[in-house]
Amino acid sequence: MTELSATEAARRFSDLLDAVEHRGESFVISRQGTPVAVVGPAKPRSGRALKRYLNDHPPDEAWAQDLRELRAVLLMEDPRRQTDP
């Protein structure tokens, strides 16, 4: 993995992204010799993780009722009414 200073990475950012996108390269970005970040290809995303999460966490059946009860106790404020003195 190639190491670049933050200054060098900033100067060559477009080239760095091209290398990541087209060649799958990764880079360590350092500041004053200390590694602070890794820039590399993003992981491919699909809806599988979200679907798995939703299957593992079914909706709370009481939520709709709780929401109705909360709305019933709220006083609706008239936006035309000024409250400033």
N, C-alpha and C positions, 0 to 999 in steps of 0.2 A: 504494500500500500504506500503510495507516495505521500510524503509529508510536505505541506506548504505553510508558509507563514500566513497570518491573517492578511497582511498587506499584499502579498503575492496572490493570494486567493481572490482578493477584492479586485486587483488589477486584471486578473485573467478569468473572472467569474464566468463569462460567456463560454470560453474555451473549456473551463472546468465542467460546466453543465453539459457541453457537447460530449466530452469524454465519458461522463456518467451515463448520459442517455444512449449514445451510440455504441460505446465499447464496454459498458458495464463496469467502468473503473470506479474505485473508491479512493478518497483522499482524507488524510488526517490534517486538520487545520490547527496550527499552534500559534500561541501568543507568547512571545518572549521565551521560546523554546519549550513551553509546556503545552501538550496536546489539550485542546478544549472542545473539539467537535470532529465528527466524521461525516463526510458528505459522500453519499453513495446512492445506488439505485433504490428507488422506493419499492416496497413490497407490493406485489399485485393484490388488488382488493376485489372481493366479491361480496355478495350478500350473505354468504354462508355464516360468517361470524355473527352477524345481526340476527339471522334466522335462528341460530343455535341459542343465542342469548334470550330471544323472545320465547322460544320453546321451553327454556329452563326457568323462565320467570313469567308465568302467566299473569294476566291482568288481575288486579285486586277488585273483586266483585263489589266490595263496599265503597269503592272510590266514588262512583257516580252518585250514590246516596249522600256521602259526606259532602260532595261538592254542592248538591242541591240544598243541603242544610246550611252550609256556609253562605250561599247566595241569599237564602231567605233572611238571614240576620243582618246582612249588609244594608246600609242606607245608601241609596243611590243619590249621588250629588248632582245637582243641576249645574251644568257647566256655564250657564248664563248668569248664575248668581255669583256676585263678587263677595269674597270673604275678607278682602283687605279693607282696612278703615279708610 
